[in-house]
């Protein structure tokens, strides 16, 4: 049996706001917030300083509401190059301790310190990392220490800002089980409602529910959540996991609560176009199209459809998005729309399934494939490729900021 793993979850505290305060010390101690577009109604609070949070400001709050609640709030537009540089510097510090780092987003990541913990106590290592990030970058962070990723993530949330928390598996009955399921990492509002309908209200009730019941209601995800509630998580810290794109999507908040079908369809076309551009830039395709609708009362609705053959062109994305929209919209005013293509893979890896619609097309190409096979047998596999890959580094390939910043980390 291998040695017990020791995993850190390092979570930067109020990251964007903290970076702004670090760059401009005059902002320290003040209520500040980063907003997507502070001058428009669509301006939503992206994050805020702890001083602002203490005055009731929270992420996703409308700018107008935030200013009413806290008139002295200082609003700043996001400065992504600044945050990207700070993130790169933070991960460089983590990498000086271990190569087993898994970035989760721009401001958090897992670190497997099992090897170096043989020589130093994990608490000492965590304190040193926390102090280095504060002293070298002037940024606060919290660190969770546990035997697996789920418990480490849970632990880092327990004390903010500047907390260091150990969470052992034997402590979960006392510390986690009494909590409502909505407070468990991996459980959102929708899942919490489904669990509540099964009379599962606490993490302890989830941990002890019959596996058959949870599987029937929530499938594999339910079984996984039940395991997490029991402190079980076998996932390793994988340095390459974050680079695997699983979905490409775009959403937009509308200038007004919209009910005009023409305007809504125009918005869907623009979103589909952007998603197609990003798929093209990354040379990807996907088999599932999803739409998101947020109404004026902040209720979220989503609908999706999975296809036999992967899609990537804007016309098909738009056509299917509109069909999903008309099936799910009840006529209520809409404030946000989104389109996502998921279950993505590289286009050159996708194989279009034969059907009565495309069989004739492939039959015509069969002699070409036979010729390619004979050439490859003679000169080697891969000597001939279908199409020519053109390197497209464009704005479209750089629009998913939370993932694209990780390009920086590839060059360490």
C-alpha positions as CSV (number, residue, x, y, z in Angstrom):
1,X,0.0,0.0,0.0
2,X,1.4,3.4,-1.0
3,X,2.0,6.3,1.4
4,X,-0.9,8.5,2.2
5,X,-1.1,11.5,-0.1
6,X,-0.9,15.1,1.2
7,X,-2.6,17.6,-1.1
8,X,-2.8,21.4,-0.8
9,X,-5.6,23.4,-2.4
10,X,-4.2,27.0,-2.7
11,X,-7.0,29.6,-3.2
12,X,-6.2,33.2,-3.8
13,X,-8.4,35.5,-1.7
14,X,-10.5,38.0,-3.6
15,X,-8.0,37.7,-6.4
16,X,-8.8,40.5,-8.9
17,X,-9.5,43.0,-6.1
18,X,-6.3,42.0,-4.2
19,X,-4.2,42.4,-7.4
20,X,-5.7,45.9,-7.8
21,X,-4.9,46.8,-4.2
22,X,-1.4,45.4,-4.6
23,X,-0.8,47.6,-7.7
24,X,-2.3,50.7,-6.0
25,X,-1.8,50.7,-2.2
26,X,-4.2,53.7,-2.0
27,X,-7.0,51.2,-2.5
28,X,-6.0,49.0,0.5
29,X,-8.6,49.0,3.2
30,X,-11.3,50.4,0.9
31,X,-14.4,48.8,-0.5
32,X,-13.5,48.1,-4.2
33,X,-15.2,45.9,-6.8
34,X,-14.3,44.7,-10.3
35,X,-17.3,44.9,-12.7
36,X,-17.6,43.6,-16.2
37,X,-18.9,47.0,-17.5
38,X,-19.4,49.5,-14.6
39,X,-21.1,52.1,-16.9
40,X,-23.9,49.9,-18.2
41,X,-26.8,48.0,-16.7
42,X,-25.1,44.8,-17.8
43,X,-22.3,45.6,-15.3
44,X,-22.1,42.8,-12.9
45,X,-19.8,42.5,-9.9
46,X,-17.1,40.0,-10.8
47,X,-15.4,40.1,-7.4
48,X,-14.9,42.5,-4.6
49,X,-12.5,43.2,-1.7
50,X,-13.3,41.9,1.7
51,X,-14.0,45.4,2.8
52,X,-16.8,45.5,0.2
53,X,-18.1,42.1,1.1
54,X,-18.5,43.2,4.7
55,X,-20.9,45.8,3.4
56,X,-23.1,43.3,1.6
57,X,-21.4,43.3,-1.9
58,X,-21.3,39.9,-3.6
59,X,-20.3,38.4,-6.9
60,X,-23.0,38.6,-9.7
61,X,-24.7,41.6,-7.9
62,X,-25.9,44.3,-10.3
63,X,-23.7,47.4,-10.3
64,X,-26.6,49.7,-9.6
65,X,-27.7,47.6,-6.6
66,X,-24.1,47.5,-5.3
67,X,-23.8,51.3,-5.4
68,X,-27.1,51.7,-3.6
69,X,-25.9,49.4,-0.9
70,X,-22.4,50.9,-0.7
71,X,-22.3,54.4,-2.1
72,X,-18.5,54.7,-1.4
73,X,-17.8,51.5,-3.5
74,X,-14.9,52.1,-5.9
75,X,-15.7,50.3,-9.2
76,X,-12.8,49.2,-11.5
77,X,-12.9,47.5,-14.9
78,X,-11.1,44.2,-15.2
79,X,-7.4,44.4,-16.1
80,X,-6.8,40.8,-17.4
81,X,-3.1,41.3,-18.4
82,X,-2.4,42.4,-14.8
83,X,-4.3,39.4,-13.3
84,X,-2.6,37.0,-15.7
85,X,0.9,38.2,-14.7
86,X,0.0,37.8,-11.0
87,X,-1.4,34.3,-11.6
88,X,1.8,33.2,-13.5
89,X,3.9,34.5,-10.6
90,X,1.8,32.7,-8.1
91,X,2.0,29.4,-9.9
92,X,5.8,29.9,-10.3
93,X,6.1,30.0,-6.5
94,X,4.0,26.8,-6.2
95,X,6.1,25.1,-8.8
96,X,9.3,25.7,-6.8
97,X,7.9,23.2,-4.3
98,X,6.6,20.5,-6.6
99,X,6.0,19.8,-10.3
100,X,2.7,18.1,-9.3
101,X,0.5,21.1,-9.7
102,X,-3.0,21.2,-11.2
103,X,-4.2,24.7,-11.9
104,X,-8.0,24.8,-11.6
105,X,-8.5,28.4,-12.6
106,X,-6.6,31.7,-12.7
107,X,-6.6,32.0,-8.9
108,X,-6.6,28.4,-7.5
109,X,-4.8,25.1,-7.9
110,X,-3.9,21.8,-6.3
111,X,-0.4,20.9,-5.2
112,X,0.7,17.4,-4.2
113,X,3.4,17.7,-1.6
114,X,3.5,14.0,-0.5
115,X,7.3,13.7,-1.3
116,X,8.6,16.9,0.3
117,X,6.3,16.3,3.4
118,X,8.6,13.4,4.3
119,X,11.2,15.9,5.3
120,X,9.1,18.9,6.5
121,X,5.7,19.2,8.3
122,X,2.9,20.1,5.9
123,X,1.8,23.1,8.1
124,X,5.4,24.5,7.9
125,X,5.3,24.2,4.1
126,X,1.9,25.8,3.9
127,X,2.9,28.7,6.1
128,X,6.0,29.3,4.0
129,X,4.0,29.3,0.7
130,X,1.4,31.6,2.1
131,X,4.1,34.0,3.4
132,X,6.0,33.9,0.1
133,X,2.9,34.8,-1.9
134,X,2.2,37.6,0.5
135,X,5.7,39.0,0.7
136,X,6.7,38.5,-2.9
137,X,3.4,39.4,-4.6
138,X,1.5,41.2,-1.8
139,X,-1.4,38.9,-2.3
140,X,-3.4,36.9,0.3
141,X,-4.3,33.2,0.0
142,X,-5.9,30.4,1.9
143,X,-4.6,26.8,1.9
144,X,-6.5,23.6,2.6
145,X,-4.5,20.5,3.6
146,X,-6.0,17.1,3.2
147,X,-5.4,13.5,1.9
148,X,-7.4,14.2,-1.3
149,X,-8.6,17.0,-3.6
150,X,-12.2,17.2,-2.4
151,X,-11.2,17.6,1.2
152,X,-8.4,20.0,0.4
153,X,-10.8,22.2,-1.6
154,X,-13.3,22.0,1.3
155,X,-10.6,22.9,3.8
156,X,-9.4,26.0,1.9
157,X,-12.9,27.4,2.0
158,X,-13.2,27.1,5.8
159,X,-11.0,30.1,6.8
160,X,-10.7,33.2,4.6
161,X,-8.7,35.3,4.1
162,X,-5.2,34.0,4.9
163,X,-6.4,30.7,6.5
164,X,-4.5,27.4,6.7
165,X,-6.8,24.5,7.5
166,X,-6.2,20.8,7.9
167,X,-9.1,18.5,7.2
168,X,-8.6,14.8,8.0
169,X,-10.9,12.1,6.8
170,X,-11.8,11.1,10.4
171,X,-13.1,14.7,11.0
172,X,-15.7,14.8,8.3
173,X,-18.6,13.4,10.5
174,X,-18.0,16.2,13.0
175,X,-17.1,19.1,10.6
176,X,-19.0,18.3,7.3
177,X,-22.0,16.1,7.9
178,X,-24.0,18.7,9.9
179,X,-23.8,21.2,7.0
180,X,-26.5,21.7,4.4
181,X,-25.8,19.9,1.1
182,X,-25.7,23.3,-0.8
183,X,-22.5,24.1,1.1
184,X,-20.7,21.0,-0.3
185,X,-18.2,21.6,-3.1
186,X,-19.7,20.3,-6.3
187,X,-23.4,20.8,-5.3
188,X,-25.2,23.7,-7.0
189,X,-28.7,25.0,-6.5
190,X,-30.2,22.5,-9.0
191,X,-28.6,19.5,-7.5
192,X,-29.4,20.7,-4.0
193,X,-33.1,20.9,-4.9
194,X,-33.0,17.3,-6.3
195,X,-31.4,16.1,-3.1
196,X,-33.9,17.9,-0.9
197,X,-36.7,16.2,-2.9
198,X,-35.1,12.9,-1.8
199,X,-35.2,14.2,1.8
200,X,-31.5,14.7,1.8
201,X,-30.8,18.0,3.4
202,X,-27.4,17.6,5.1
203,X,-24.0,16.3,3.9
204,X,-24.4,13.5,6.5
205,X,-27.7,12.4,5.0
206,X,-26.1,12.3,1.5
207,X,-23.2,10.3,2.9
208,X,-25.5,7.7,4.4
209,X,-28.2,7.5,1.6
210,X,-28.6,4.1,-0.1
211,X,-26.4,4.0,-3.2
212,X,-29.2,2.6,-5.3
213,X,-31.6,5.5,-4.5
214,X,-29.0,8.1,-5.3
215,X,-28.0,6.4,-8.5
216,X,-31.6,6.2,-9.7
217,X,-32.2,9.9,-9.1
218,X,-28.8,11.5,-10.0
219,X,-27.0,8.8,-11.9
220,X,-23.2,8.6,-11.8
221,X,-22.9,12.2,-10.4
222,X,-25.1,11.2,-7.5
223,X,-22.8,8.2,-6.6
224,X,-19.8,10.5,-6.9
225,X,-21.3,13.1,-4.6
226,X,-22.1,10.4,-2.1
227,X,-18.5,9.2,-2.1
228,X,-17.3,12.8,-1.7
229,X,-19.6,13.2,1.3
230,X,-17.8,10.2,2.8
231,X,-14.5,11.9,2.2
232,X,-13.6,9.6,-0.7
233,X,-11.8,11.0,-3.8
234,X,-9.2,9.0,-5.7
235,X,-8.4,11.8,-8.3
236,X,-4.7,12.5,-8.6
237,X,-3.2,15.9,-9.0
238,X,-2.8,16.1,-12.8
239,X,-0.7,18.9,-14.2
240,X,-2.3,18.4,-17.7
241,X,-5.9,18.2,-16.7
242,X,-6.7,21.9,-17.1
243,X,-5.4,22.0,-20.7
244,X,-8.1,19.6,-21.9
245,X,-10.9,21.8,-23.2
246,X,-14.3,20.2,-22.5
247,X,-16.6,22.9,-23.8
248,X,-16.6,26.2,-25.7
249,X,-19.3,28.7,-24.9
250,X,-20.4,32.3,-24.9
251,X,-23.0,34.3,-23.1
252,X,-24.2,37.9,-22.9
253,X,-26.3,40.0,-20.7
254,X,-28.8,42.0,-22.7
255,X,-29.1,45.8,-22.4
256,X,-32.8,45.5,-21.3
257,X,-35.1,42.7,-20.2
258,X,-35.9,41.5,-23.7
259,X,-39.1,39.8,-25.0
260,X,-38.7,40.7,-28.7
261,X,-38.2,37.4,-30.6
262,X,-36.3,39.0,-33.4
263,X,-33.8,40.6,-31.0
264,X,-33.4,37.4,-29.1
265,X,-32.7,35.4,-32.3
266,X,-30.2,38.0,-33.4
267,X,-28.4,37.6,-30.1
268,X,-28.4,33.8,-30.6
269,X,-26.8,34.2,-34.0
270,X,-24.0,36.4,-32.7
271,X,-23.4,34.0,-29.8
272,X,-23.3,31.0,-32.3
273,X,-20.9,32.9,-34.5
274,X,-18.5,33.6,-31.6
275,X,-18.7,30.0,-30.4
276,X,-18.0,28.8,-34.0
277,X,-15.0,31.2,-34.3
278,X,-13.5,29.9,-31.1
279,X,-14.0,26.2,-32.1
280,X,-12.4,27.0,-35.4
281,X,-9.5,28.8,-33.8
282,X,-8.9,25.8,-31.5
283,X,-9.6,23.3,-34.3
284,X,-12.3,21.7,-32.2
285,X,-15.8,20.3,-32.7
286,X,-18.4,19.0,-30.2
287,X,-21.4,16.7,-30.0
288,X,-23.6,18.6,-27.6
289,X,-25.2,22.0,-28.0
290,X,-26.6,23.7,-24.9
291,X,-28.4,27.0,-24.3
292,X,-28.7,29.1,-21.2
293,X,-31.6,31.5,-20.4
294,X,-31.7,33.8,-17.4
295,X,-34.9,35.6,-16.9
296,X,-35.5,39.0,-15.3
297,X,-36.0,37.3,-11.9
298,X,-32.6,35.6,-12.2
299,X,-34.1,32.2,-12.7
300,X,-31.7,30.1,-14.9
301,X,-33.0,27.6,-17.5
302,X,-30.9,25.4,-19.7
303,X,-31.6,22.9,-22.5
304,X,-29.3,20.7,-24.5
305,X,-29.2,18.2,-27.4
306,X,-26.5,15.7,-28.2
307,X,-25.8,14.7,-31.9
308,X,-24.4,11.6,-33.5
309,X,-21.9,13.6,-35.4
310,X,-19.9,16.5,-34.0
311,X,-20.7,20.1,-35.0
312,X,-18.7,23.2,-35.4
313,X,-20.2,25.6,-38.0
314,X,-22.2,28.6,-36.9
315,X,-25.2,27.8,-39.1
316,X,-25.9,24.4,-37.4
317,X,-25.1,25.8,-33.9
318,X,-27.5,28.7,-34.5
319,X,-30.2,26.5,-35.9
320,X,-30.2,24.0,-33.0
321,X,-29.8,26.8,-30.4
322,X,-33.0,28.4,-31.8
323,X,-34.9,25.1,-31.7
324,X,-33.9,24.6,-28.1
325,X,-34.8,28.1,-27.2
326,X,-38.3,27.9,-28.6
327,X,-38.9,24.6,-26.8
328,X,-37.9,26.1,-23.4
329,X,-38.8,29.8,-23.4
330,X,-42.1,30.6,-21.7
331,X,-42.3,34.2,-22.9
332,X,-40.8,35.8,-19.7
333,X,-38.4,38.8,-20.2
334,X,-34.8,37.6,-20.6
335,X,-31.7,39.3,-19.2
336,X,-29.0,36.8,-20.3
337,X,-28.5,34.2,-23.1
338,X,-25.8,31.7,-23.6
339,X,-24.7,29.1,-26.1
340,X,-22.2,26.3,-25.4
341,X,-20.8,23.4,-27.5
342,X,-19.6,20.6,-25.2
343,X,-18.1,17.1,-25.4
344,X,-15.5,18.6,-27.6
345,X,-12.6,16.9,-29.3
346,X,-10.0,17.8,-32.0
347,X,-11.6,17.8,-35.4
348,X,-8.9,15.5,-36.8
349,X,-9.9,13.0,-34.2
350,X,-13.6,13.0,-35.0
351,X,-15.0,10.4,-37.2
352,X,-18.3,11.1,-38.9
353,X,-20.7,8.2,-38.5
354,X,-22.1,6.7,-41.7
355,X,-25.8,7.3,-42.1
356,X,-28.3,7.1,-44.9
357,X,-27.7,10.8,-45.5
358,X,-23.9,10.7,-45.9
359,X,-23.2,7.2,-47.0
360,X,-23.2,8.2,-50.7
361,X,-20.7,11.0,-50.0
362,X,-18.3,8.5,-48.2
363,X,-18.8,5.9,-50.9
364,X,-17.4,8.3,-53.5
365,X,-14.4,8.9,-51.3
366,X,-13.7,5.2,-50.6
367,X,-11.2,4.9,-53.6
368,X,-9.3,7.9,-52.2
369,X,-9.0,6.2,-48.8
370,X,-7.8,3.0,-50.4
371,X,-5.1,5.0,-52.2
372,X,-4.0,6.8,-49.0
373,X,-3.8,3.4,-47.2
374,X,-1.5,2.0,-49.9
375,X,0.7,5.1,-49.8
376,X,0.9,5.0,-46.0
377,X,1.8,1.3,-46.0
378,X,4.8,2.1,-48.3
379,X,6.0,5.4,-46.8
380,X,4.6,5.4,-43.2
381,X,1.6,6.3,-41.2
382,X,0.6,10.0,-41.3
383,X,2.6,10.9,-44.4
384,X,-0.7,12.2,-45.9
385,X,-3.2,14.3,-43.9
386,X,-6.7,15.3,-44.7
387,X,-6.6,19.1,-45.1
388,X,-3.9,21.5,-44.1
389,X,-3.7,22.9,-40.5
390,X,-3.2,26.6,-40.5
391,X,-2.0,28.1,-37.2
392,X,-4.6,30.6,-36.2
393,X,-3.7,32.7,-33.2
394,X,-6.6,35.0,-33.1
395,X,-8.8,36.9,-30.6
396,X,-11.3,34.1,-31.0
397,X,-8.8,31.6,-29.6
398,X,-8.2,33.9,-26.6
399,X,-11.7,34.7,-25.4
400,X,-12.1,32.0,-22.7
401,X,-9.9,33.9,-20.2
402,X,-10.2,31.5,-17.3
403,X,-8.6,28.8,-19.4
404,X,-6.5,30.7,-21.9
405,X,-4.3,32.2,-19.2
406,X,-2.9,28.7,-18.7
407,X,-1.1,29.0,-22.0
408,X,1.4,31.0,-19.9
409,X,2.0,27.9,-17.7
410,X,3.0,25.7,-20.6
411,X,6.3,27.5,-21.1
412,X,7.5,27.2,-17.5
